[in-house]
């Protein structure tokens, strides 16, 4: 019986590993304020204020930043919400 649970956990772990190959990339623009970007990252990506601020700074100075990783199914609605709020975000394969 214990062996069956171990095999079951390994199967679930393998499925999770396969389905984590996407990333939301946020690009710099000349339209959105730091406060708006930070607010959106906290609200939709569930960042802490500090994480969101660091991502906003990276976007500003580097031109882009990967703001969230996960499965495409998980990230698509988040990316859509960010773009609907006027941010330049795209979903890419990791």
N, CA, C and O atoms as a GROMACS GRO file, in nm:
protein
  376
    1UNK      N    1   0.083  -0.119   0.000
    1UNK     CA    2   0.000   0.000   0.000
    1UNK      C    3   0.087   0.125   0.000
    1UNK      O    4   0.056   0.218  -0.074
    2UNK      N    5   0.191   0.131   0.078
    2UNK     CA    6   0.279   0.249   0.083
    2UNK      C    7   0.343   0.274  -0.051
    2UNK      O    8   0.357   0.389  -0.092
    3UNK      N    9   0.382   0.169  -0.119
    3UNK     CA   10   0.445   0.180  -0.250
    3UNK      C   11   0.349   0.244  -0.352
    3UNK      O   12   0.393   0.321  -0.437
    4UNK      N   13   0.221   0.213  -0.345
    4UNK     CA   14   0.122   0.269  -0.437
    4UNK      C   15   0.113   0.420  -0.419
    4UNK      O   16   0.102   0.494  -0.516
    5UNK      N   17   0.118   0.467  -0.294
    5UNK     CA   18   0.113   0.611  -0.268
    5UNK      C   19   0.238   0.680  -0.322
    5UNK      O   20   0.230   0.790  -0.378
    6UNK      N   21   0.351   0.617  -0.307
    6UNK     CA   22   0.475   0.674  -0.359
    6UNK      C   23   0.467   0.689  -0.510
    6UNK      O   24   0.504   0.793  -0.564
    7UNK      N   25   0.419   0.586  -0.579
    7UNK     CA   26   0.405   0.593  -0.724
    7UNK      C   27   0.306   0.701  -0.764
    7UNK      O   28   0.328   0.772  -0.863
    8UNK      N   29   0.197   0.714  -0.689
    8UNK     CA   30   0.097   0.816  -0.718
    8UNK      C   31   0.156   0.956  -0.705
    8UNK      O   32   0.132   1.042  -0.790
    9UNK      N   33   0.234   0.980  -0.600
    9UNK     CA   34   0.299   1.109  -0.580
    9UNK      C   35   0.398   1.139  -0.692
    9UNK      O   36   0.409   1.253  -0.736
   10UNK      N   37   0.471   1.038  -0.736
   10UNK     CA   38   0.566   1.057  -0.846
   10UNK      C   39   0.493   1.095  -0.973
   10UNK      O   40   0.542   1.181  -1.048
   11UNK      N   41   0.379   1.034  -1.001
   11UNK     CA   42   0.301   1.066  -1.120
   11UNK      C   43   0.253   1.210  -1.115
   11UNK      O   44   0.263   1.281  -1.215
   12UNK      N   45   0.202   1.255  -1.004
   12UNK     CA   46   0.155   1.392  -0.989
   12UNK      C   47   0.271   1.488  -1.004
   12UNK      O   48   0.258   1.590  -1.071
   13UNK      N   49   0.382   1.458  -0.943
   13UNK     CA   50   0.501   1.543  -0.953
   13UNK      C   51   0.547   1.556  -1.097
   13UNK      O   52   0.584   1.665  -1.141
   14UNK      N   53   0.545   1.448  -1.171
   14UNK     CA   54   0.584   1.451  -1.312
   14UNK      C   55   0.489   1.539  -1.392
   14UNK      O   56   0.535   1.616  -1.476
   15UNK      N   57   0.360   1.530  -1.368
   15UNK     CA   58   0.263   1.614  -1.439
   15UNK      C   59   0.285   1.761  -1.409
   15UNK      O   60   0.276   1.845  -1.498
   16UNK      N   61   0.314   1.793  -1.286
   16UNK     CA   62   0.338   1.933  -1.249
   16UNK      C   63   0.464   1.986  -1.316
   16UNK      O   64   0.466   2.101  -1.359
   17UNK      N   65   0.568   1.905  -1.326
   17UNK     CA   66   0.692   1.947  -1.390
   17UNK      C   67   0.671   1.976  -1.538
   17UNK      O   68   0.730   2.069  -1.592
   18UNK      N   69   0.587   1.899  -1.603
   18UNK     CA   70   0.563   1.915  -1.746
   18UNK      C   71   0.483   2.042  -1.774
   18UNK      O   72   0.501   2.103  -1.878
   19UNK      N   73   0.396   2.081  -1.684
   19UNK     CA   74   0.302   2.190  -1.708
   19UNK      C   75   0.345   2.322  -1.643
   19UNK      O   76   0.259   2.397  -1.596
   20UNK      N   77   0.474   2.351  -1.640
   20UNK     CA   78   0.519   2.477  -1.580
   20UNK      C   79   0.609   2.553  -1.676
   20UNK      O   80   0.700   2.624  -1.632
   21UNK      N   81   0.586   2.539  -1.806
   21UNK     CA   82   0.679   2.594  -1.902
   21UNK      C   83   0.641   2.726  -1.964
   21UNK      O   84   0.680   2.752  -2.078
   22UNK      N   85   0.566   2.811  -1.896
   22UNK     CA   86   0.529   2.941  -1.951
   22UNK      C   87   0.569   3.052  -1.856
   22UNK      O   88   0.590   3.030  -1.736
   23UNK      N   89   0.578   3.173  -1.912
   23UNK     CA   90   0.617   3.288  -1.833
   23UNK      C   91   0.546   3.412  -1.887
   23UNK      O   92   0.530   3.428  -2.008
   24UNK      N   93   0.503   3.499  -1.797
   24UNK     CA   94   0.451   3.629  -1.837
   24UNK      C   95   0.567   3.726  -1.836
   24UNK      O   96   0.634   3.743  -1.734
   25UNK      N   97   0.590   3.790  -1.950
   25UNK     CA   98   0.695   3.890  -1.962
   25UNK      C   99   0.629   4.027  -1.974
   25UNK      O  100   0.543   4.048  -2.060
   26UNK      N  101   0.669   4.118  -1.887
   26UNK     CA  102   0.616   4.254  -1.888
   26UNK      C  103   0.720   4.344  -1.953
   26UNK      O  104   0.838   4.342  -1.917
   27UNK      N  105   0.676   4.424  -2.051
   27UNK     CA  106   0.765   4.513  -2.125
   27UNK      C  107   0.743   4.658  -2.083
   27UNK      O  108   0.634   4.696  -2.040
   28UNK      N  109   0.847   4.737  -2.096
   28UNK     CA  110   0.843   4.878  -2.064
   28UNK      C  111   0.757   4.953  -2.166
   28UNK      O  112   0.751   4.915  -2.283
   29UNK      N  113   0.693   5.058  -2.121
   29UNK     CA  114   0.622   5.150  -2.211
   29UNK      C  115   0.634   5.291  -2.154
   29UNK      O  116   0.683   5.310  -2.042
   30UNK      N  117   0.590   5.388  -2.230
   30UNK     CA  118   0.598   5.527  -2.186
   30UNK      C  119   0.464   5.578  -2.136
   30UNK      O  120   0.445   5.699  -2.121
   31UNK      N  121   0.371   5.487  -2.109
   31UNK     CA  122   0.235   5.526  -2.074
   31UNK      C  123   0.204   5.506  -1.926
   31UNK      O  124   0.153   5.596  -1.860
   32UNK      N  125   0.235   5.388  -1.874
   32UNK     CA  126   0.192   5.350  -1.739
   32UNK      C  127   0.286   5.403  -1.631
   32UNK      O  128   0.408   5.408  -1.649
   33UNK      N  129   0.227   5.443  -1.520
   33UNK     CA  130   0.306   5.491  -1.406
   33UNK      C  131   0.357   5.373  -1.325
   33UNK      O  132   0.306   5.261  -1.335
   34UNK      N  133   0.459   5.398  -1.244
   34UNK     CA  134   0.511   5.295  -1.155
   34UNK      C  135   0.399   5.246  -1.062
   34UNK      O  136   0.384   5.126  -1.040
   35UNK      N  137   0.322   5.338  -1.009
   35UNK     CA  138   0.215   5.300  -0.916
   35UNK      C  139   0.114   5.207  -0.982
   35UNK      O  140   0.069   5.111  -0.920
   36UNK      N  141   0.078   5.234  -1.107
   36UNK     CA  142  -0.019   5.149  -1.178
   36UNK      C  143   0.039   5.010  -1.201
   36UNK      O  144  -0.028   4.909  -1.179
   37UNK      N  145   0.165   5.004  -1.246
   37UNK     CA  146   0.230   4.875  -1.270
   37UNK      C  147   0.238   4.796  -1.140
   37UNK      O  148   0.205   4.677  -1.138
   38UNK      N  149   0.281   4.858  -1.034
   38UNK     CA  150   0.294   4.792  -0.904
   38UNK      C  151   0.158   4.742  -0.858
   38UNK      O  152   0.146   4.627  -0.813
   39UNK      N  153   0.057   4.825  -0.868
   39UNK     CA  154  -0.079   4.786  -0.828
   39UNK      C  155  -0.125   4.662  -0.904
   39UNK      O  156  -0.178   4.568  -0.845
   40UNK      N  157  -0.104   4.661  -1.036
   40UNK     CA  158  -0.146   4.547  -1.119
   40UNK      C  159  -0.070   4.420  -1.084
   40UNK      O  160  -0.128   4.312  -1.079
   41UNK      N  161   0.060   4.432  -1.059
   41UNK     CA  162   0.139   4.313  -1.024
   41UNK      C  163   0.096   4.255  -0.890
   41UNK      O  164   0.093   4.133  -0.872
   42UNK      N  165   0.062   4.341  -0.796
   42UNK     CA  166   0.013   4.294  -0.666
   42UNK      C  167  -0.123   4.227  -0.683
   42UNK      O  168  -0.147   4.119  -0.630
   43UNK      N  169  -0.212   4.292  -0.756
   43UNK     CA  170  -0.349   4.243  -0.770
   43UNK      C  171  -0.358   4.115  -0.852
   43UNK      O  172  -0.425   4.020  -0.812
   44UNK      N  173  -0.293   4.111  -0.967
   44UNK     CA  174  -0.312   3.999  -1.059
   44UNK      C  175  -0.206   3.890  -1.047
   44UNK      O  176  -0.237   3.772  -1.064
   45UNK      N  177  -0.082   3.928  -1.018
   45UNK     CA  178   0.026   3.828  -1.007
   45UNK      C  179   0.048   3.784  -0.862
   45UNK      O  180   0.127   3.694  -0.835
   46UNK      N  181  -0.023   3.848  -0.771
   46UNK     CA  182  -0.013   3.817  -0.627
   46UNK      C  183   0.128   3.842  -0.573
   46UNK      O  184   0.176   3.770  -0.486
   47UNK      N  185   0.194   3.945  -0.627
   47UNK     CA  186   0.325   3.984  -0.576
   47UNK      C  187   0.309   4.058  -0.444
   47UNK      O  188   0.203   4.115  -0.417
   48UNK      N  189   0.414   4.058  -0.364
   48UNK     CA  190   0.417   4.150  -0.250
   48UNK      C  191   0.448   4.288  -0.307
   48UNK      O  192   0.489   4.300  -0.423
   49UNK      N  193   0.429   4.391  -0.229
   49UNK     CA  194   0.460   4.527  -0.275
   49UNK      C  195   0.607   4.538  -0.314
   49UNK      O  196   0.640   4.602  -0.414
   50UNK      N  197   0.693   4.476  -0.237
   50UNK     CA  198   0.837   4.481  -0.265
   50UNK      C  199   0.870   4.408  -0.396
   50UNK      O  200   0.948   4.459  -0.477
   51UNK      N  201   0.814   4.291  -0.417
   51UNK     CA  202   0.836   4.217  -0.543
   51UNK      C  203   0.788   4.300  -0.662
   51UNK      O  204   0.858   4.310  -0.763
   52UNK      N  205   0.670   4.358  -0.649
   52UNK     CA  206   0.613   4.436  -0.759
   52UNK      C  207   0.699   4.558  -0.789
   52UNK      O  208   0.721   4.591  -0.906
   53UNK      N  209   0.748   4.623  -0.686
   53UNK     CA  210   0.834   4.739  -0.706
   53UNK      C  211   0.964   4.700  -0.776
   53UNK      O  212   1.010   4.770  -0.866
   54UNK      N  213   1.023   4.588  -0.735
   54UNK     CA  214   1.147   4.541  -0.799
   54UNK      C  215   1.123   4.506  -0.946
   54UNK      O  216   1.206   4.539  -1.031
   55UNK      N  217   1.012   4.441  -0.976
   55UNK     CA  218   0.981   4.409  -1.116
   55UNK      C  219   0.960   4.536  -1.196
   55UNK      O  220   1.007   4.547  -1.310
   56UNK      N  221   0.891   4.633  -1.140
   56UNK     CA  222   0.868   4.760  -1.210
   56UNK      C  223   1.001   4.829  -1.240
   56UNK      O  224   1.018   4.886  -1.348
   57UNK      N  225   1.093   4.825  -1.146
   57UNK     CA  226   1.224   4.886  -1.169
   57UNK      C  227   1.301   4.812  -1.279
   57UNK      O  228   1.363   4.874  -1.364
   58UNK      N  229   1.296   4.679  -1.277
   58UNK     CA  230   1.362   4.601  -1.382
   58UNK      C  231   1.303   4.632  -1.519
   58UNK      O  232   1.376   4.647  -1.617
   59UNK      N  233   1.171   4.640  -1.526
   59UNK     CA  234   1.106   4.673  -1.653
   59UNK      C  235   1.152   4.810  -1.701
   59UNK      O  236   1.182   4.829  -1.819
   60UNK      N  237   1.157   4.905  -1.610
   60UNK     CA  238   1.196   5.042  -1.644
   60UNK      C  239   1.340   5.048  -1.696
   60UNK      O  240   1.368   5.112  -1.798
   61UNK      N  241   1.432   4.983  -1.625
   61UNK     CA  242   1.574   4.996  -1.659
   61UNK      C  243   1.624   4.893  -1.760
   61UNK      O  244   1.717   4.921  -1.836
   62UNK      N  245   1.564   4.774  -1.763
   62UNK     CA  246   1.609   4.668  -1.854
   62UNK      C  247   1.519   4.652  -1.976
   62UNK      O  248   1.557   4.587  -2.073
   63UNK      N  249   1.400   4.709  -1.971
   63UNK     CA  250   1.308   4.701  -2.083
   63UNK      C  251   1.205   4.591  -2.072
   63UNK      O  252   1.102   4.597  -2.138
   64UNK      N  253   1.232   4.491  -1.990
   64UNK     CA  254   1.137   4.382  -1.970
   64UNK      C  255   1.173   4.305  -1.844
   64UNK      O  256   1.283   4.317  -1.790
   65UNK      N  257   1.076   4.225  -1.798
   65UNK     CA  258   1.098   4.142  -1.679
   65UNK      C  259   0.998   4.028  -1.680
   65UNK      O  260   0.880   4.047  -1.710
   66UNK      N  261   1.046   3.908  -1.648
   66UNK     CA  262   0.957   3.793  -1.630
   66UNK      C  263   0.891   3.809  -1.494
   66UNK      O  264   0.958   3.804  -1.391
   67UNK      N  265   0.759   3.828  -1.493
   67UNK     CA  266   0.690   3.860  -1.368
   67UNK      C  267   0.619   3.742  -1.305
   67UNK      O  268   0.586   3.745  -1.186
   68UNK      N  269   0.594   3.636  -1.383
   68UNK     CA  270   0.529   3.518  -1.324
   68UNK      C  271   0.553   3.397  -1.414
   68UNK      O  272   0.546   3.407  -1.537
   69UNK      N  273   0.580   3.283  -1.354
   69UNK     CA  274   0.599   3.159  -1.426
   69UNK      C  275   0.493   3.058  -1.381
   69UNK      O  276   0.440   3.068  -1.271
   70UNK      N  277   0.465   2.963  -1.468
   70UNK     CA  278   0.368   2.860  -1.434
   70UNK      C  279   0.317   2.794  -1.561
   70UNK      O  280   0.382   2.797  -1.665
   71UNK      N  281   0.201   2.734  -1.550
   71UNK     CA  282   0.141   2.668  -1.666
   71UNK      C  283   0.067   2.772  -1.750
   71UNK      O  284   0.024   2.876  -1.700
   72UNK      N  285   0.055   2.742  -1.877
   72UNK     CA  286  -0.017   2.833  -1.968
   72UNK      C  287  -0.161   2.853  -1.922
   72UNK      O  288  -0.214   2.964  -1.928
   73UNK      N  289  -0.224   2.748  -1.876
   73UNK     CA  290  -0.363   2.755  -1.830
   73UNK      C  291  -0.376   2.850  -1.711
   73UNK      O  292  -0.473   2.925  -1.702
   74UNK      N  293  -0.279   2.847  -1.621
   74UNK     CA  294  -0.280   2.934  -1.503
   74UNK      C  295  -0.250   3.079  -1.542
   74UNK      O  296  -0.311   3.171  -1.489
   75UNK      N  297  -0.156   3.098  -1.634
   75UNK     CA  298  -0.106   3.232  -1.664
   75UNK      C  299  -0.189   3.310  -1.766
   75UNK      O  300  -0.188   3.434  -1.763
   76UNK      N  301  -0.260   3.243  -1.854
   76UNK     CA  302  -0.334   3.312  -1.959
   76UNK      C  303  -0.433   3.416  -1.905
   76UNK      O  304  -0.433   3.528  -1.954
   77UNK      N  305  -0.516   3.384  -1.805
   77UNK     CA  306  -0.608   3.486  -1.754
   77UNK      C  307  -0.536   3.602  -1.684
   77UNK      O  308  -0.584   3.715  -1.685
   78UNK      N  309  -0.422   3.574  -1.622
   78UNK     CA  310  -0.344   3.679  -1.556
   78UNK      C  311  -0.286   3.773  -1.660
   78UNK      O  312  -0.294   3.895  -1.646
   79UNK      N  313  -0.229   3.716  -1.765
   79UNK     CA  314  -0.172   3.797  -1.873
   79UNK      C  315  -0.280   3.880  -1.940
   79UNK      O  316  -0.257   3.997  -1.973
   80UNK      N  317  -0.396   3.822  -1.961
   80UNK     CA  318  -0.507   3.894  -2.021
   80UNK      C  319  -0.550   4.011  -1.933
   80UNK      O  320  -0.576   4.120  -1.983
   81UNK      N  321  -0.556   3.990  -1.802
   81UNK     CA  322  -0.594   4.097  -1.710
   81UNK      C  323  -0.492   4.210  -1.714
   81UNK      O  324  -0.529   4.328  -1.712
   82UNK      N  325  -0.364   4.176  -1.720
   82UNK     CA  326  -0.260   4.279  -1.726
   82UNK      C  327  -0.272   4.362  -1.854
   82UNK      O  328  -0.260   4.484  -1.850
   83UNK      N  329  -0.296   4.295  -1.966
   83UNK     CA  330  -0.307   4.368  -2.092
   83UNK      C  331  -0.436   4.452  -2.095
   83UNK      O  332  -0.437   4.561  -2.152
   84UNK      N  333  -0.541   4.402  -2.035
   84UNK     CA  334  -0.665   4.480  -2.029
   84UNK      C  335  -0.649   4.605  -1.944
   84UNK      O  336  -0.721   4.703  -1.962
   85UNK      N  337  -0.554   4.602  -1.852
   85UNK     CA  338  -0.524   4.720  -1.769
   85UNK      C  339  -0.421   4.811  -1.836
   85UNK      O  340  -0.374   4.907  -1.775
   86UNK      N  341  -0.386   4.780  -1.961
   86UNK     CA  342  -0.299   4.868  -2.037
   86UNK      C  343  -0.151   4.836  -2.031
   86UNK      O  344  -0.070   4.909  -2.087
   87UNK      N  345  -0.114   4.726  -1.964
   87UNK     CA  346   0.027   4.690  -1.955
   87UNK      C  347   0.068   4.611  -2.079
   87UNK      O  348  -0.014   4.543  -2.140
   88UNK      N  349   0.195   4.620  -2.114
   88UNK     CA  350   0.250   4.546  -2.227
   88UNK      C  351   0.303   4.413  -2.177
   88UNK      O  352   0.421   4.400  -2.145
   89UNK      N  353   0.215   4.313  -2.171
   89UNK     CA  354   0.251   4.182  -2.120
   89UNK      C  355   0.224   4.077  -2.226
   89UNK      O  356   0.125   4.085  -2.299
   90UNK      N  357   0.313   3.979  -2.233
   90UNK     CA  358   0.294   3.867  -2.325
   90UNK      C  359   0.322   3.736  -2.253
   90UNK      O  360   0.400   3.732  -2.158
   91UNK      N  361   0.259   3.632  -2.300
   91UNK     CA  362   0.280   3.498  -2.247
   91UNK      C  363   0.376   3.426  -2.340
   91UNK      O  364   0.350   3.415  -2.460
   92UNK      N  365   0.487   3.378  -2.285
   92UNK     CA  366   0.589   3.310  -2.366
   92UNK      C  367   0.620   3.174  -2.306
   92UNK      O  368   0.596   3.150  -2.188
   93UNK      N  369   0.676   3.086  -2.389
   93UNK     CA  370   0.726   2.958  -2.337
   93UNK      C  371   0.856   2.984  -2.265
   93UNK      O  372   0.938   3.064  -2.309
   94UNK      N  373   0.874   2.915  -2.153
   94UNK     CA  374   0.996   2.935  -2.073
   94UNK      C  375   1.112   2.862  -2.133
   94UNK      O  376   1.223   2.867  -2.080
   0.00000   0.00000   0.00000
